[in-house]
Amino acid sequence: MAPKRNIYLQLKSLTEALQIVLDTFGRNPLATERLPAHEAVGRVLAEPVAARLSSPGFHAAAMDGIAVNATTTFGAHPSRPKQLAVGREAFHVNTGHVLPPGTDAVIMIEHVQTLDAARVQIEAPAFPWQHVRKMGEDIVATEMLFARLQAITPYCVGALLAAGLFEIPVLARPRVVIIPTGSEMVDWQQLGPDEAPRPGQIIESNSYLLGALVAAAGGTFVRHERVGDDMERIADAAGQAVAGGADIVMLVGGSSAGSEDYTRAALNARGEILVHGVTMMPGKPTIVASLPGTPVFGMPGYPVSTIMAFEQLVQPLMARMLGQLPAARASVPVVPTRKIASKLGVEEFVRVKIGQVGDQRVATALPRGAGQITSITEADGIIRVPAHQEGILPDSAVSAELLKPLAAIANTIVAVGSHDNTLDLLADELRAQSAHLSLSSSHVGSMGGLMAVKRGVCHMAGTHLLDEQTGTYNVSYIQRYLPDVPVRLVHLVMRDQGLIVPAGNPKGIQGIEDLARDDVRLINRQGGSGTRILLDYRLKQLGLAPDDIAGYDNEEFTHMAVAAAVVSGAADVGLGIHAAARALGLAFIPVVTEQYDLLMTRSHFDTPAIQALLRVITSDRFKARVAALGGYHTEQTGTVLI
């Protein structure tokens, strides 16, 4: 069959798509099974359950003391103590003991005076049922203990067992079949421990990711073997899953509008397409189909897209099948550290890092690519930008859904500024030495970091800004842009910055002047970064203009991203740090040894969290780990410069 490009025929808003899913499939029944009560935590009752036994099953002493008939104690007073005969009028009991026949109260042992083995004395009367757990006080036999669709918690287990319900009926977990597609995919289990996929191959991870999400949402899953880009095989696999009793089927990949995306055609051939395309980002290519009567989802191939499609459409359906409300994340107000742009007409899920800076929570947007799984593994929360809104301005209070506990965010040191590999080591060492603290760094360039410090939306900023006039770093920029802000500048490292080129330097690049060659393509850093300022300074020294450099406008935000562009062949050269070149086995041509510092306000400098960070910075272990990266010098690490 000749490839044919798809179009989005049933593009729906997220609200419309979810309503279609719930209305169409929300009443699909689940089977019932019986489980031992103590193994049922997390499951849902399929029908109401009534207590078989009362709890307690007898009148029981609630205190250590003596059991009495309350009427025999009436009249006791400190001025007229009353004596009771042990074994006839008073019976020694411990907490939980059955009350002896004829007794209906317990007097605490602290209020009993033993006269001898046969007599005790009391100075106050008891009242009926004092300090007694009456039969059925907690649970009465035959009464309903839990209604249907009760989610079983650890607390429920105690009640079930106390009521004599040792086995209970629960809804079966939704059975989900996950079918990965795509001829370019390779299963990680087919690779050796040191083997990498061939060029053009991609490790198939989405099916395992979705399986973990299914399990966390209360379902069970079966992973089908990978199906290539073949419409008939995809259709057969989906049909077999439905025939085999799956409650939900997910086809992974091939849901977009490309000429080799066969999922829509396969589902259209065997069932009915209800939705093809949802106005959300990430997750637009999602498909919803009925095959027949069973929900089949075409999940996008990019990992963040498939996560969003699951959380917004599949997970709510699973919750509805189980008679539960969808899990709701806590939300908190946050202030973006910089503008968040968004497209009109599309509801966008922006992954952000969040930190408590002063009296406000600040959020910094992470990379937006749907294929960047780290944009969600590193995220603290998600800001949802409505379809009618064209982005969010900085310093505008918005709501963020939390992906991590609020307590963890409150103990996060927020770094916004220039990227350096030592920040990752610093974050790890901070956790090792102060487990309650974490370091979150966002890479917006040195100038972006200075402005973040000025606006009070971070705790510190990494910076390495070269003053072209004096050859010094950072101080002149601080004096120029933050003249009225009391700050501290702490030296972190000296680092070797230079040209990163492929191993063996096949094009014989020797220096900055070679960037102007016709056969050399550059990968640059973003405007405002210290590395970009250094490059522009050196180009000016050589009389070269940006227009003379092929690739000058191609930008990355980190040194590792620059190195990755070179190792992939997307560029021939990039300016970056030695450690990045070394990490990916690339050649390095030194250009300068530069100063990388941490800038913070004095108010943050004196906080316990920053002081803990400074202790890490000056520790021998941190310095040793930095030196092992290569291209770093730590002789002055930790010195307070301002």
Secondary structure, DSSP 8 states (H G I E B T S, - for coil): --------SB-B-HHHHHHHHHHHHTT----EEEEEGGG-TT-BBSS-EE-SS-BSSS-EESSSEEEE-GGGGTT-BTTB-EEEEBTTTBEEE-TT-B--TT--EEEEGGG-EEEETTEEEESS---TTTTEE-TTSSB-TTSEEE-TT-B--HHHHHHHHHTT--EEEEE---EEEEEEB-TTEE-GGGS-TT----TT-EE--HHHHHHHHHHHTT-EEEE---B-S-HHHHHHHHHHHHHTT-SEEEEES--SSSTT--HHHHHHHHSEEEEE-BSEES-TT-EEEESSSSEEEEE-SSHHHHHHHIIIIIHHHHHHHTT-------EEEEEESS-B---TTSEEEEEEEEEEETTEEEEEE----TT-THHHHS-SEEEEE-TT---B-TT--EEEEESS-HHHHHTEEEEEE---THHHHHHHHHHHH-TT-EEEEEE--HHHHHHHHHHT--SBEEE--B-TTT--BSHHHHHHH-TTS-EEEEEEEEEEEEEEE-TT-TT---SGGGGGSTT--EEEE-TTSHHHHHHHHHHHHTT--GGGSTTTT-EESSHHHHHHHHHHTS-SEEEEEHHHHHHTT-EEEEEEEEEEEEEEEHHHHTSHHHHHHHHHHTSHHHHHHHHHHSSEE-TTTT-B--
